[in-house]
Amino acid sequence: MNSRNLTFTAITLAALASGAALAQPMPAQPTMDKCYGVSLAGKNDCAAGPGTTCAGTSKVDYQGNAWKYVAKGTCTTMKTPKGMGSLKEM
């Protein structure tokens, strides 16, 4: 009987611990920003304007309506031959 109680207690504690791990809150802020005007032709992550569909479809380097994911907070400090990166479509 003592062995059964110990097993039941161990299983219960394991279930509670796994539930607590799953209940952790998600980070409030994403770690990446969409940065417009910094990707090279064909290297964008998505949204490259009219005539394009998605990832890898930008036509020119530093296309203002094509974005690439970059580390949060770094976009507007990225310098390109056409200017700085932007958090909004240019």
Phi and psi restraints in degrees (range 20) as a CNS / XPLOR table:
assign (resid 1 and name C) (resid 2 and name N)
       (resid 2 and name CA) (resid 2 and name C) 1.0 -62.0 20.0 2
assign (resid 2 and name N) (resid 2 and name CA)
       (resid 2 and name C) (resid 3 and name N) 1.0 -39.0 20.0 2
assign (resid 2 and name C) (resid 3 and name N)
       (resid 3 and name CA) (resid 3 and name C) 1.0 -64.5 20.0 2
assign (resid 3 and name N) (resid 3 and name CA)
       (resid 3 and name C) (resid 4 and name N) 1.0 -38.9 20.0 2
assign (resid 3 and name C) (resid 4 and name N)
       (resid 4 and name CA) (resid 4 and name C) 1.0 -66.0 20.0 2
assign (resid 4 and name N) (resid 4 and name CA)
       (resid 4 and name C) (resid 5 and name N) 1.0 -42.2 20.0 2
assign (resid 4 and name C) (resid 5 and name N)
       (resid 5 and name CA) (resid 5 and name C) 1.0 -63.1 20.0 2
assign (resid 5 and name N) (resid 5 and name CA)
       (resid 5 and name C) (resid 6 and name N) 1.0 -41.4 20.0 2
assign (resid 5 and name C) (resid 6 and name N)
       (resid 6 and name CA) (resid 6 and name C) 1.0 -64.3 20.0 2
assign (resid 6 and name N) (resid 6 and name CA)
       (resid 6 and name C) (resid 7 and name N) 1.0 -43.4 20.0 2
assign (resid 6 and name C) (resid 7 and name N)
       (resid 7 and name CA) (resid 7 and name C) 1.0 -62.9 20.0 2
assign (resid 7 and name N) (resid 7 and name CA)
       (resid 7 and name C) (resid 8 and name N) 1.0 -45.8 20.0 2
assign (resid 7 and name C) (resid 8 and name N)
       (resid 8 and name CA) (resid 8 and name C) 1.0 -60.8 20.0 2
assign (resid 8 and name N) (resid 8 and name CA)
       (resid 8 and name C) (resid 9 and name N) 1.0 -43.1 20.0 2
assign (resid 8 and name C) (resid 9 and name N)
       (resid 9 and name CA) (resid 9 and name C) 1.0 -63.8 20.0 2
assign (resid 9 and name N) (resid 9 and name CA)
       (resid 9 and name C) (resid 10 and name N) 1.0 -42.2 20.0 2
assign (resid 9 and name C) (resid 10 and name N)
       (resid 10 and name CA) (resid 10 and name C) 1.0 -63.6 20.0 2
assign (resid 10 and name N) (resid 10 and name CA)
       (resid 10 and name C) (resid 11 and name N) 1.0 -43.4 20.0 2
assign (resid 10 and name C) (resid 11 and name N)
       (resid 11 and name CA) (resid 11 and name C) 1.0 -65.1 20.0 2
assign (resid 11 and name N) (resid 11 and name CA)
       (resid 11 and name C) (resid 12 and name N) 1.0 -42.7 20.0 2
assign (resid 11 and name C) (resid 12 and name N)
       (resid 12 and name CA) (resid 12 and name C) 1.0 -62.6 20.0 2
assign (resid 12 and name N) (resid 12 and name CA)
       (resid 12 and name C) (resid 13 and name N) 1.0 -45.5 20.0 2
assign (resid 12 and name C) (resid 13 and name N)
       (resid 13 and name CA) (resid 13 and name C) 1.0 -63.8 20.0 2
assign (resid 13 and name N) (resid 13 and name CA)
       (resid 13 and name C) (resid 14 and name N) 1.0 -39.3 20.0 2
assign (resid 13 and name C) (resid 14 and name N)
       (resid 14 and name CA) (resid 14 and name C) 1.0 -64.0 20.0 2
assign (resid 14 and name N) (resid 14 and name CA)
       (resid 14 and name C) (resid 15 and name N) 1.0 -41.5 20.0 2
assign (resid 14 and name C) (resid 15 and name N)
       (resid 15 and name CA) (resid 15 and name C) 1.0 -65.5 20.0 2
assign (resid 15 and name N) (resid 15 and name CA)
       (resid 15 and name C) (resid 16 and name N) 1.0 -42.0 20.0 2
assign (resid 15 and name C) (resid 16 and name N)
       (resid 16 and name CA) (resid 16 and name C) 1.0 -64.5 20.0 2
assign (resid 16 and name N) (resid 16 and name CA)
       (resid 16 and name C) (resid 17 and name N) 1.0 -41.0 20.0 2
assign (resid 16 and name C) (resid 17 and name N)
       (resid 17 and name CA) (resid 17 and name C) 1.0 -65.6 20.0 2
assign (resid 17 and name N) (resid 17 and name CA)
       (resid 17 and name C) (resid 18 and name N) 1.0 -41.8 20.0 2
assign (resid 17 and name C) (resid 18 and name N)
       (resid 18 and name CA) (resid 18 and name C) 1.0 -68.8 20.0 2
assign (resid 18 and name N) (resid 18 and name CA)
       (resid 18 and name C) (resid 19 and name N) 1.0 -35.0 20.0 2
assign (resid 18 and name C) (resid 19 and name N)
       (resid 19 and name CA) (resid 19 and name C) 1.0 -65.9 20.0 2
assign (resid 19 and name N) (resid 19 and name CA)
       (resid 19 and name C) (resid 20 and name N) 1.0 -38.5 20.0 2
assign (resid 19 and name C) (resid 20 and name N)
       (resid 20 and name CA) (resid 20 and name C) 1.0 -66.1 20.0 2
assign (resid 20 and name N) (resid 20 and name CA)
       (resid 20 and name C) (resid 21 and name N) 1.0 -37.3 20.0 2
assign (resid 20 and name C) (resid 21 and name N)
       (resid 21 and name CA) (resid 21 and name C) 1.0 -65.9 20.0 2
assign (resid 21 and name N) (resid 21 and name CA)
       (resid 21 and name C) (resid 22 and name N) 1.0 -38.8 20.0 2
assign (resid 21 and name C) (resid 22 and name N)
       (resid 22 and name CA) (resid 22 and name C) 1.0 -73.4 20.0 2
assign (resid 22 and name N) (resid 22 and name CA)
       (resid 22 and name C) (resid 23 and name N) 1.0 -22.1 20.0 2
assign (resid 22 and name C) (resid 23 and name N)
       (resid 23 and name CA) (resid 23 and name C) 1.0 -86.4 20.0 2
assign (resid 23 and name N) (resid 23 and name CA)
       (resid 23 and name C) (resid 24 and name N) 1.0 3.6 20.0 2
assign (resid 23 and name C) (resid 24 and name N)
       (resid 24 and name CA) (resid 24 and name C) 1.0 -63.7 20.0 2
assign (resid 24 and name N) (resid 24 and name CA)
       (resid 24 and name C) (resid 25 and name N) 1.0 138.7 20.0 2
assign (resid 24 and name C) (resid 25 and name N)
       (resid 25 and name CA) (resid 25 and name C) 1.0 -68.9 20.0 2
assign (resid 25 and name N) (resid 25 and name CA)
       (resid 25 and name C) (resid 26 and name N) 1.0 150.3 20.0 2
assign (resid 25 and name C) (resid 26 and name N)
       (resid 26 and name CA) (resid 26 and name C) 1.0 -75.4 20.0 2
assign (resid 26 and name N) (resid 26 and name CA)
       (resid 26 and name C) (resid 27 and name N) 1.0 153.1 20.0 2
assign (resid 26 and name C) (resid 27 and name N)
       (resid 27 and name CA) (resid 27 and name C) 1.0 -59.3 20.0 2
assign (resid 27 and name N) (resid 27 and name CA)
       (resid 27 and name C) (resid 28 and name N) 1.0 141.6 20.0 2
assign (resid 27 and name C) (resid 28 and name N)
       (resid 28 and name CA) (resid 28 and name C) 1.0 -68.0 20.0 2
assign (resid 28 and name N) (resid 28 and name CA)
       (resid 28 and name C) (resid 29 and name N) 1.0 -34.9 20.0 2
assign (resid 28 and name C) (resid 29 and name N)
       (resid 29 and name CA) (resid 29 and name C) 1.0 -116.3 20.0 2
assign (resid 29 and name N) (resid 29 and name CA)
       (resid 29 and name C) (resid 30 and name N) 1.0 137.4 20.0 2
assign (resid 29 and name C) (resid 30 and name N)
       (resid 30 and name CA) (resid 30 and name C) 1.0 -67.2 20.0 2
assign (resid 30 and name N) (resid 30 and name CA)
       (resid 30 and name C) (resid 31 and name N) 1.0 158.4 20.0 2
assign (resid 30 and name C) (resid 31 and name N)
       (resid 31 and name CA) (resid 31 and name C) 1.0 -92.2 20.0 2
assign (resid 31 and name N) (resid 31 and name CA)
       (resid 31 and name C) (resid 32 and name N) 1.0 -1.5 20.0 2
assign (resid 31 and name C) (resid 32 and name N)
       (resid 32 and name CA) (resid 32 and name C) 1.0 -129.1 20.0 2
assign (resid 32 and name N) (resid 32 and name CA)
       (resid 32 and name C) (resid 33 and name N) 1.0 150.8 20.0 2
assign (resid 32 and name C) (resid 33 and name N)
       (resid 33 and name CA) (resid 33 and name C) 1.0 -117.4 20.0 2
assign (resid 33 and name N) (resid 33 and name CA)
       (resid 33 and name C) (resid 34 and name N) 1.0 150.8 20.0 2
assign (resid 33 and name C) (resid 34 and name N)
       (resid 34 and name CA) (resid 34 and name C) 1.0 -82.5 20.0 2
assign (resid 34 and name N) (resid 34 and name CA)
       (resid 34 and name C) (resid 35 and name N) 1.0 120.5 20.0 2
assign (resid 34 and name C) (resid 35 and name N)
       (resid 35 and name CA) (resid 35 and name C) 1.0 -116.8 20.0 2
assign (resid 35 and name N) (resid 35 and name CA)
       (resid 35 and name C) (resid 36 and name N) 1.0 119.6 20.0 2
assign (resid 35 and name C) (resid 36 and name N)
       (resid 36 and name CA) (resid 36 and name C) 1.0 -89.2 20.0 2
assign (resid 36 and name N) (resid 36 and name CA)
       (resid 36 and name C) (resid 37 and name N) 1.0 144.7 20.0 2
assign (resid 36 and name C) (resid 37 and name N)
       (resid 37 and name CA) (resid 37 and name C) 1.0 80.6 20.0 2
assign (resid 37 and name N) (resid 37 and name CA)
       (resid 37 and name C) (resid 38 and name N) 1.0 16.4 20.0 2
assign (resid 37 and name C) (resid 38 and name N)
       (resid 38 and name CA) (resid 38 and name C) 1.0 -117.8 20.0 2
assign (resid 38 and name N) (resid 38 and name CA)
       (resid 38 and name C) (resid 39 and name N) 1.0 -9.1 20.0 2
assign (resid 38 and name C) (resid 39 and name N)
       (resid 39 and name CA) (resid 39 and name C) 1.0 -88.0 20.0 2
assign (resid 39 and name N) (resid 39 and name CA)
       (resid 39 and name C) (resid 40 and name N) 1.0 152.0 20.0 2
assign (resid 39 and name C) (resid 40 and name N)
       (resid 40 and name CA) (resid 40 and name C) 1.0 -81.5 20.0 2
assign (resid 40 and name N) (resid 40 and name CA)
       (resid 40 and name C) (resid 41 and name N) 1.0 161.8 20.0 2
assign (resid 40 and name C) (resid 41 and name N)
       (resid 41 and name CA) (resid 41 and name C) 1.0 -54.1 20.0 2
assign (resid 41 and name N) (resid 41 and name CA)
       (resid 41 and name C) (resid 42 and name N) 1.0 129.6 20.0 2
assign (resid 41 and name C) (resid 42 and name N)
       (resid 42 and name CA) (resid 42 and name C) 1.0 75.8 20.0 2
assign (resid 42 and name N) (resid 42 and name CA)
       (resid 42 and name C) (resid 43 and name N) 1.0 5.2 20.0 2
assign (resid 42 and name C) (resid 43 and name N)
       (resid 43 and name CA) (resid 43 and name C) 1.0 -115.9 20.0 2
assign (resid 43 and name N) (resid 43 and name CA)
       (resid 43 and name C) (resid 44 and name N) 1.0 10.5 20.0 2
assign (resid 43 and name C) (resid 44 and name N)
       (resid 44 and name CA) (resid 44 and name C) 1.0 -73.2 20.0 2
assign (resid 44 and name N) (resid 44 and name CA)
       (resid 44 and name C) (resid 45 and name N) 1.0 158.0 20.0 2
assign (resid 44 and name C) (resid 45 and name N)
       (resid 45 and name CA) (resid 45 and name C) 1.0 -85.7 20.0 2
assign (resid 45 and name N) (resid 45 and name CA)
       (resid 45 and name C) (resid 46 and name N) 1.0 -30.1 20.0 2
assign (resid 45 and name C) (resid 46 and name N)
       (resid 46 and name CA) (resid 46 and name C) 1.0 -179.4 20.0 2
assign (resid 46 and name N) (resid 46 and name CA)
       (resid 46 and name C) (resid 47 and name N) 1.0 176.5 20.0 2
assign (resid 46 and name C) (resid 47 and name N)
       (resid 47 and name CA) (resid 47 and name C) 1.0 49.2 20.0 2
assign (resid 47 and name N) (resid 47 and name CA)
       (resid 47 and name C) (resid 48 and name N) 1.0 80.0 20.0 2
assign (resid 47 and name C) (resid 48 and name N)
       (resid 48 and name CA) (resid 48 and name C) 1.0 -110.9 20.0 2
assign (resid 48 and name N) (resid 48 and name CA)
       (resid 48 and name C) (resid 49 and name N) 1.0 26.6 20.0 2
assign (resid 48 and name C) (resid 49 and name N)
       (resid 49 and name CA) (resid 49 and name C) 1.0 81.0 20.0 2
assign (resid 49 and name N) (resid 49 and name CA)
       (resid 49 and name C) (resid 50 and name N) 1.0 -172.8 20.0 2
assign (resid 49 and name C) (resid 50 and name N)
       (resid 50 and name CA) (resid 50 and name C) 1.0 -57.3 20.0 2
assign (resid 50 and name N) (resid 50 and name CA)
       (resid 50 and name C) (resid 51 and name N) 1.0 139.7 20.0 2
assign (resid 50 and name C) (resid 51 and name N)
       (resid 51 and name CA) (resid 51 and name C) 1.0 84.3 20.0 2
assign (resid 51 and name N) (resid 51 and name CA)
       (resid 51 and name C) (resid 52 and name N) 1.0 0.4 20.0 2
assign (resid 51 and name C) (resid 52 and name N)
       (resid 52 and name CA) (resid 52 and name C) 1.0 -125.2 20.0 2
assign (resid 52 and name N) (resid 52 and name CA)
       (resid 52 and name C) (resid 53 and name N) 1.0 161.9 20.0 2
assign (resid 52 and name C) (resid 53 and name N)
       (resid 53 and name CA) (resid 53 and name C) 1.0 -110.0 20.0 2
assign (resid 53 and name N) (resid 53 and name CA)
       (resid 53 and name C) (resid 54 and name N) 1.0 -55.0 20.0 2
assign (resid 53 and name C) (resid 54 and name N)
       (resid 54 and name CA) (resid 54 and name C) 1.0 -164.0 20.0 2
assign (resid 54 and name N) (resid 54 and name CA)
       (resid 54 and name C) (resid 55 and name N) 1.0 -137.4 20.0 2
assign (resid 54 and name C) (resid 55 and name N)
       (resid 55 and name CA) (resid 55 and name C) 1.0 -54.3 20.0 2
assign (resid 55 and name N) (resid 55 and name CA)
       (resid 55 and name C) (resid 56 and name N) 1.0 135.3 20.0 2
assign (resid 55 and name C) (resid 56 and name N)
       (resid 56 and name CA) (resid 56 and name C) 1.0 75.7 20.0 2
assign (resid 56 and name N) (resid 56 and name CA)
       (resid 56 and name C) (resid 57 and name N) 1.0 16.1 20.0 2
assign (resid 56 and name C) (resid 57 and name N)
       (resid 57 and name CA) (resid 57 and name C) 1.0 -111.7 20.0 2
assign (resid 57 and name N) (resid 57 and name CA)
       (resid 57 and name C) (resid 58 and name N) 1.0 7.1 20.0 2
assign (resid 57 and name C) (resid 58 and name N)
       (resid 58 and name CA) (resid 58 and name C) 1.0 -68.1 20.0 2
assign (resid 58 and name N) (resid 58 and name CA)
       (resid 58 and name C) (resid 59 and name N) 1.0 148.0 20.0 2
assign (resid 58 and name C) (resid 59 and name N)
       (resid 59 and name CA) (resid 59 and name C) 1.0 -95.3 20.0 2
assign (resid 59 and name N) (resid 59 and name CA)
       (resid 59 and name C) (resid 60 and name N) 1.0 -26.8 20.0 2
assign (resid 59 and name C) (resid 60 and name N)
       (resid 60 and name CA) (resid 60 and name C) 1.0 -134.8 20.0 2
assign (resid 60 and name N) (resid 60 and name CA)
       (resid 60 and name C) (resid 61 and name N) 1.0 159.9 20.0 2
assign (resid 60 and name C) (resid 61 and name N)
       (resid 61 and name CA) (resid 61 and name C) 1.0 -64.1 20.0 2
assign (resid 61 and name N) (resid 61 and name CA)
       (resid 61 and name C) (resid 62 and name N) 1.0 140.4 20.0 2
assign (resid 61 and name C) (resid 62 and name N)
       (resid 62 and name CA) (resid 62 and name C) 1.0 60.0 20.0 2
assign (resid 62 and name N) (resid 62 and name CA)
       (resid 62 and name C) (resid 63 and name N) 1.0 34.2 20.0 2
assign (resid 62 and name C) (resid 63 and name N)
       (resid 63 and name CA) (resid 63 and name C) 1.0 -61.1 20.0 2
assign (resid 63 and name N) (resid 63 and name CA)
       (resid 63 and name C) (resid 64 and name N) 1.0 127.4 20.0 2
assign (resid 63 and name C) (resid 64 and name N)
       (resid 64 and name CA) (resid 64 and name C) 1.0 -68.0 20.0 2
assign (resid 64 and name N) (resid 64 and name CA)
       (resid 64 and name C) (resid 65 and name N) 1.0 -18.8 20.0 2
assign (resid 64 and name C) (resid 65 and name N)
       (resid 65 and name CA) (resid 65 and name C) 1.0 -109.1 20.0 2
assign (resid 65 and name N) (resid 65 and name CA)
       (resid 65 and name C) (resid 66 and name N) 1.0 13.3 20.0 2
assign (resid 65 and name C) (resid 66 and name N)
       (resid 66 and name CA) (resid 66 and name C) 1.0 -110.0 20.0 2
assign (resid 66 and name N) (resid 66 and name CA)
       (resid 66 and name C) (resid 67 and name N) 1.0 135.0 20.0 2
assign (resid 66 and name C) (resid 67 and name N)
       (resid 67 and name CA) (resid 67 and name C) 1.0 -117.2 20.0 2
assign (resid 67 and name N) (resid 67 and name CA)
       (resid 67 and name C) (resid 68 and name N) 1.0 161.2 20.0 2
assign (resid 67 and name C) (resid 68 and name N)
       (resid 68 and name CA) (resid 68 and name C) 1.0 -138.2 20.0 2
assign (resid 68 and name N) (resid 68 and name CA)
       (resid 68 and name C) (resid 69 and name N) 1.0 142.7 20.0 2
assign (resid 68 and name C) (resid 69 and name N)
       (resid 69 and name CA) (resid 69 and name C) 1.0 -72.1 20.0 2
assign (resid 69 and name N) (resid 69 and name CA)
       (resid 69 and name C) (resid 70 and name N) 1.0 132.8 20.0 2
assign (resid 69 and name C) (resid 70 and name N)
       (resid 70 and name CA) (resid 70 and name C) 1.0 -134.5 20.0 2
assign (resid 70 and name N) (resid 70 and name CA)
       (resid 70 and name C) (resid 71 and name N) 1.0 163.2 20.0 2
assign (resid 70 and name C) (resid 71 and name N)
       (resid 71 and name CA) (resid 71 and name C) 1.0 -58.2 20.0 2
assign (resid 71 and name N) (resid 71 and name CA)
       (resid 71 and name C) (resid 72 and name N) 1.0 137.2 20.0 2
assign (resid 71 and name C) (resid 72 and name N)
       (resid 72 and name CA) (resid 72 and name C) 1.0 -53.9 20.0 2
assign (resid 72 and name N) (resid 72 and name CA)
       (resid 72 and name C) (resid 73 and name N) 1.0 133.3 20.0 2
assign (resid 72 and name C) (resid 73 and name N)
       (resid 73 and name CA) (resid 73 and name C) 1.0 87.1 20.0 2
assign (resid 73 and name N) (resid 73 and name CA)
       (resid 73 and name C) (resid 74 and name N) 1.0 -1.3 20.0 2
assign (resid 73 and name C) (resid 74 and name N)
       (resid 74 and name CA) (resid 74 and name C) 1.0 -104.4 20.0 2
assign (resid 74 and name N) (resid 74 and name CA)
       (resid 74 and name C) (resid 75 and name N) 1.0 -13.9 20.0 2
assign (resid 74 and name C) (resid 75 and name N)
       (resid 75 and name CA) (resid 75 and name C) 1.0 -55.9 20.0 2
assign (resid 75 and name N) (resid 75 and name CA)
       (resid 75 and name C) (resid 76 and name N) 1.0 -55.1 20.0 2
assign (resid 75 and name C) (resid 76 and name N)
       (resid 76 and name CA) (resid 76 and name C) 1.0 -73.3 20.0 2
assign (resid 76 and name N) (resid 76 and name CA)
       (resid 76 and name C) (resid 77 and name N) 1.0 -3.8 20.0 2
assign (resid 76 and name C) (resid 77 and name N)
       (resid 77 and name CA) (resid 77 and name C) 1.0 -100.8 20.0 2
assign (resid 77 and name N) (resid 77 and name CA)
       (resid 77 and name C) (resid 78 and name N) 1.0 -1.9 20.0 2
assign (resid 77 and name C) (resid 78 and name N)
       (resid 78 and name CA) (resid 78 and name C) 1.0 -82.3 20.0 2
assign (resid 78 and name N) (resid 78 and name CA)
       (resid 78 and name C) (resid 79 and name N) 1.0 120.7 20.0 2
assign (resid 78 and name C) (resid 79 and name N)
       (resid 79 and name CA) (resid 79 and name C) 1.0 -99.7 20.0 2
assign (resid 79 and name N) (resid 79 and name CA)
       (resid 79 and name C) (resid 80 and name N) 1.0 132.4 20.0 2
assign (resid 79 and name C) (resid 80 and name N)
       (resid 80 and name CA) (resid 80 and name C) 1.0 -124.4 20.0 2
assign (resid 80 and name N) (resid 80 and name CA)
       (resid 80 and name C) (resid 81 and name N) 1.0 169.1 20.0 2
assign (resid 80 and name C) (resid 81 and name N)
       (resid 81 and name CA) (resid 81 and name C) 1.0 -60.6 20.0 2
assign (resid 81 and name N) (resid 81 and name CA)
       (resid 81 and name C) (resid 82 and name N) 1.0 -18.2 20.0 2
assign (resid 81 and name C) (resid 82 and name N)
       (resid 82 and name CA) (resid 82 and name C) 1.0 -103.5 20.0 2
assign (resid 82 and name N) (resid 82 and name CA)
       (resid 82 and name C) (resid 83 and name N) 1.0 8.1 20.0 2
assign (resid 82 and name C) (resid 83 and name N)
       (resid 83 and name CA) (resid 83 and name C) 1.0 122.1 20.0 2
assign (resid 83 and name N) (resid 83 and name CA)
       (resid 83 and name C) (resid 84 and name N) 1.0 -160.8 20.0 2
assign (resid 83 and name C) (resid 84 and name N)
       (resid 84 and name CA) (resid 84 and name C) 1.0 -90.3 20.0 2
assign (resid 84 and name N) (resid 84 and name CA)
       (resid 84 and name C) (resid 85 and name N) 1.0 156.9 20.0 2
assign (resid 84 and name C) (resid 85 and name N)
       (resid 85 and name CA) (resid 85 and name C) 1.0 -66.0 20.0 2
assign (resid 85 and name N) (resid 85 and name CA)
       (resid 85 and name C) (resid 86 and name N) 1.0 159.1 20.0 2
assign (resid 85 and name C) (resid 86 and name N)
       (resid 86 and name CA) (resid 86 and name C) 1.0 -136.4 20.0 2
assign (resid 86 and name N) (resid 86 and name CA)
       (resid 86 and name C) (resid 87 and name N) 1.0 143.4 20.0 2
assign (resid 86 and name C) (resid 87 and name N)
       (resid 87 and name CA) (resid 87 and name C) 1.0 -80.1 20.0 2
assign (resid 87 and name N) (resid 87 and name CA)
       (resid 87 and name C) (resid 88 and name N) 1.0 -7.5 20.0 2
assign (resid 87 and name C) (resid 88 and name N)
       (resid 88 and name CA) (resid 88 and name C) 1.0 -124.4 20.0 2
assign (resid 88 and name N) (resid 88 and name CA)
       (resid 88 and name C) (resid 89 and name N) 1.0 152.2 20.0 2
assign (resid 88 and name C) (resid 89 and name N)
       (resid 89 and name CA) (resid 89 and name C) 1.0 -56.7 20.0 2
assign (resid 89 and name N) (resid 89 and name CA)
       (resid 89 and name C) (resid 90 and name N) 1.0 138.4 20.0 2
